Amino acid sequence: MASEIEGFLFGNQGTHALTDLSLSVDQVAVAVAPWTDLTCITKVVFERATLLSVWASSDGVPEDVTLPWDIIDFSSTIQSDGRWKFALYCGIVELAFVADFPQSSKT
């Protein structure tokens, strides 16, 4: 079953790719698109973000770190303070953070 954030970002458009990732003070920004149409991009910004962890595989080849990345799982759990805990797993990279649920903008 899709997580809350997967349903919000992906709808019923199948598997998606992470096409862009940006980290800044108090923000995580991502852009995703269905593999069937990488021009159909949804960009979101997670506000009040606190980065919990970043993991990257040391087994990959340099080509593996070039976007887009396959989104294997993007979990989300509401926290007691109203923010959400997110875990984005893309095979060679995993990012965990707490933030507000995003508002989307299609491009």
C-alpha positions in Angstrom: 0.0 0.0 0.0 1.3 3.5 -0.9 2.3 5.8 1.9 0.6 9.2 2.4 3.5 11.0 0.6 3.6 8.5 -2.2 -0.1 8.9 -2.8 0.2 12.7 -2.8 3.2 12.8 -5.2 2.5 9.8 -7.5 -1.2 9.5 -7.6 -2.0 6.5 -9.8 0.9 7.1 -12.3 3.0 4.1 -11.3 6.7 4.0 -10.5 8.5 7.3 -10.2 12.0 8.7 -10.5 13.7 11.3 -8.3 14.8 13.9 -10.8 16.1 16.6 -8.5 17.1 16.9 -4.8 18.1 20.0 -2.9 18.9 20.4 0.8 19.1 23.8 2.5 18.6 25.3 5.9 15.2 24.1 7.1 14.1 22.8 3.7 14.3 19.7 1.6 13.1 20.0 -2.0 12.5 17.2 -4.4 11.3 16.8 -7.9 9.7 13.5 -9.1 8.3 12.2 -12.4 6.8 9.0 -13.6 9.3 6.8 -15.5 6.8 6.7 -18.4 7.1 10.5 -18.8 10.1 12.2 -17.2 8.8 15.6 -18.4 5.7 15.3 -16.1 7.5 16.7 -13.1 6.1 17.4 -9.6 8.2 19.6 -7.4 7.7 19.9 -3.7 9.4 21.7 -0.8 9.3 20.3 2.7 9.4 23.2 5.1 10.6 23.2 8.7 12.8 20.3 7.8 15.3 18.6 10.1 17.6 16.1 8.5 17.9 12.9 10.5 20.2 10.8 8.3 21.8 10.4 4.9 23.2 7.1 3.6 24.9 6.5 0.3 26.2 3.2 -1.0 29.9 2.8 -1.5 29.3 0.0 -4.0 28.0 2.0 -6.9 29.7 3.2 -10.0 29.9 6.9 -10.8 27.0 6.6 -13.3 24.7 5.4 -10.5 24.8 8.7 -8.8 23.5 10.6 -11.8 19.9 11.5 -11.5 17.2 10.3 -12.2 17.1 7.7 -9.4 14.4 5.0 -9.0 12.3 5.7 -6.0 12.0 2.3 -4.2 10.2 3.6 -1.2 9.1 7.0 0.2 7.5 6.4 3.6 5.8 9.0 5.8 4.5 9.0 9.4 2.8 11.8 11.2 4.6 12.9 14.4 3.1 14.2 17.6 4.2 17.8 16.8 2.2 17.8 13.5 5.3 17.4 11.3 5.9 14.2 9.4 8.9 11.8 9.4 9.9 10.9 5.8 12.3 8.3 4.6 13.2 8.4 0.9 15.0 5.3 -0.4 16.4 5.2 -3.9 18.7 2.1 -3.8 22.0 3.8 -3.6 20.9 6.7 -1.4 18.6 7.0 1.6 17.5 10.2 3.2 15.5 10.5 6.4 14.0 13.8 7.7 11.2 15.4 9.7 9.2 18.3 8.1 5.8 19.7 7.3 3.8 17.9 4.7 4.5 19.7 1.4 2.3 21.6 -1.0 2.9 20.5 -4.6 3.5 22.4 -7.8 3.4 20.6 -11.2 5.7 21.9 -13.9 
